[in-house]
């Protein structure tokens, strides 16, 4: 599992989920990967693009790809190196289906925005891996609702999950407090009416397959997602804009 190699320090075998890839020079890429062993890490990968025989390599570093990696790891370096890489999961449709790919890109960006420090989080890694795999095999209705499910569930791992205390007496979701309450708060960050009720129902979803029961139109999905991202921006410092949101709105 750990061997000294070429003076670069120890190598480690780990799975990783590709969150973002940026071209660097003619043939290299800089890749942000959520690894099982080290949490979020940045890797320089040389010689993966621009030459026909290398195109297959570049293919592996698509957003949401789940890889088996052998990496060099140095705690003191901001950018690490990869020694070996291969598919850990072979998706059937996630990287080729336009809608699923847009949803997966949104999910990956959301994870990246939440991961501030490079520390391992096994439960979060398992959750993300499972979600990407389930999105890959999901039917159209489940896939269309997947971003809502993922956005709500992900908050659990960062300590600001909404309380599911919706009732006739508590019909308003206060986004600043993350709880349902009996009256409109004195600030604009709240959800009420049908959207609050739907949010309460979505909070109760434990398995993605249950999303099939939610027959929502794109306007409702869009309104809910905007509110959930507002929730993130209220609870995460420097959350900023979600760049993949525009594409997601287009395809959904």
N, C-alpha and C positions, 0 to 999 in steps of 0.2 A: 504493500500500500504506500509506503514512503521509502523512496530511494534517492540518494544523492546523485545528481546528474549534471555533468558539464559545468560545475561550479555555480550553477544557478540556484542551488538550494534543493530542498526536498520536492518530490513530485507527489501529488495526491490524486486519487481517483474520486470523482464526484459527479453527480448528475447536475444539470443546470438548465434553466429555462431562459431563452433569449428574450430580453425585454426591448432592446434597441440596438440597431447596427448603423454605424456611420462610416462612410467611405473615407479612407485616409490614404492620400497619394494615389498612385496608379493601380497598385495591386493589393493594398492592405485595407483592413477594416478595424475600427475600434468598436468593441461589442460590450454592451452592458448585460450581464448575466446574473440571474438570481440562482446562486448555487446552493446545493443542499448542505455542504460543509462550511462554507464561509459567508453565507448570506449574499448580498449584492456585491458584485465585483466588476471591475473594468478590465478588459483584456485587449491587447494588441494582437491581431492575427495577420501574419504576413503571407503574401502570395496566394490569396484566395479568389481574386477577381481579375478580369481583363484578358485572360488567356483561356482558350476554349476548354482545355483539359482541366482548368481550375474552376470552371463555372459550377461544377457539381459541388465543390467545396463551399462556394459562396452561398449555394442553395441551403446549406445546413444552418446558416446564420440568419435565417428569416425570423421575424418577430413571432414569438410563441413556440418556436421549435424547442423540443425537449431533447437534450443531448447527453451522451456519456462523454465525460471529459477526463483527461489526465492533465493536471495543471501544475505549474510552478507557483508556489505561494510564498511571498515575502511580506510580512506584516508591515514593514516600513515603506513599502512601495504603493503608490496610488494606482499604478497600472501593472497588471500581472501578464504572464504569458501562458499560452496553451501548448502543450506538447502533442497531445493527440485528441481527436474529436470524432464522434460518430453518432448516428441516430440512437436515441434511447427509446423513442416512440415514433412509429411510422403512422402518421395521420392518414385517414382515408379521404377527408375533404377539407380540413381546416385551412390548409395553405392554398387551396385552389378555388374554393367556393368564395365568391366575392363578399357575400353577406357575413358568413362565419369568420372570414379573415378580418373584416372590419371590426367585428365584435371582439375578436381575439386581440387585435391591436389596441383597442380601447382598454381592455382588461390589463394588458401588459403595461400600458402607460400609467394606469391607475396604481398598479403595484409599485412601479418605479417611483411615482410621486410620494408614496407612503413610506418607502424604505429609505430612511435618512442615513442610517449607519450600517456598515458592513458586518453585521453579526448574524450568526446562524439562527434560523427559526424553523425547526423541523415541521411543526404543525402547519405553519403557513405554507411551507413548501409543498407539503402533501396536499393541502387544500387547493393550491393553485394548479398543481399537476393534475389532480383529479378533475378540476373544473375545465381545463383545456381539453382533456380527453373526453369528457362528457359532452362538451360543445361540439367536438368533432363528430360524434355519433347522433347528435340531437336532430329531431325533426324540425320542420320550419317554425312551428308555434313555440316550441321550447327555445329554439335558437333566438327568435325575435325577442323573447322575454329574458334572455340570459344575462344581459348587461345589468338589468334591474336587480336580479337575484345576486349577482356577483358584487355589485356595489354595496348592497345592504349587508351581505355576509362578511365581506372583507373588513368592515369596521370592527368586527369582533376581535380581530387579531391585533388591533392597534388601540384598544381600550376605549372606544367611543361608540359602541353598539347602541342602537336605539332601544328603548324599553318598549316591549310589546303590550302596553297596558291600555290599548284602545277599548272604549266602551261607549255606550249611549251617553254616559256621564262624562267621559273624557274623549271627545271627538276631534280635538284639535292637536296636531303634532307641532310642538315647539322645537324648532330646529336648533336653537341655541342650547336648550337643555337636553334634547334627545328623548323627550318624554311626551306622552299624550296628556293633555290637560283639559279642563272644563270650560276654558274661555280663551279668546284670542289674546295673545301676549301684546305688550306695548311696543313691540318692534315688528318689522316686516318679515322676519324669518320664520314663517310657519306654513303649515299645510293643513287645509281643512276640506270638508265635504267628501266627495267621491275619492279624491286622491289620497286623503288621510286613511280612509277605509281600505283602499287597495294596498296602501303601504303596510297597514297592520296585517293584511292577509299574506302579503309577500314576505313579511318578517317571520311568518309561521312555516314557510316552505323550507323543508329540510333536505329534500332531494330534487335535483333539477327536473326530473320527469314530471313532478307535480306542476310545473309551469305550464303544462298543456291545458290546465283548467282555466288559465287566464286569457280570455279572448279580448285583447286590447287593441285599439287602433293606434296608428303611429303618433297621433297628436297626444294621446294620453301617455304613451311611452315616453315621448319627448318631454312632456311636462314633468313626469315623475323623475326622469333622469336628471333634468336641470335642477330639481329640488334636492336630489341626493348629492349632486356635485356642490351645490350651495352648502349642504351639510358638511361635506369634507372641508370646504374652504373655511368654515367657521371653527373647525376642530383641529385642522392641521396648519401649522405655521408655514407661510410661503407656498401655499398649494398652487396658486396661479391658474392659468388657462389649460384646459385639456385639448391638445391639438388634434387628437383623433376624433373628437366629438362631431365635427362638421361632416366628416366622411360617414360616420355612423348614422347621423341624421339622414344623410342622402340615401343610404342603402336600406334603411328601415322605413 
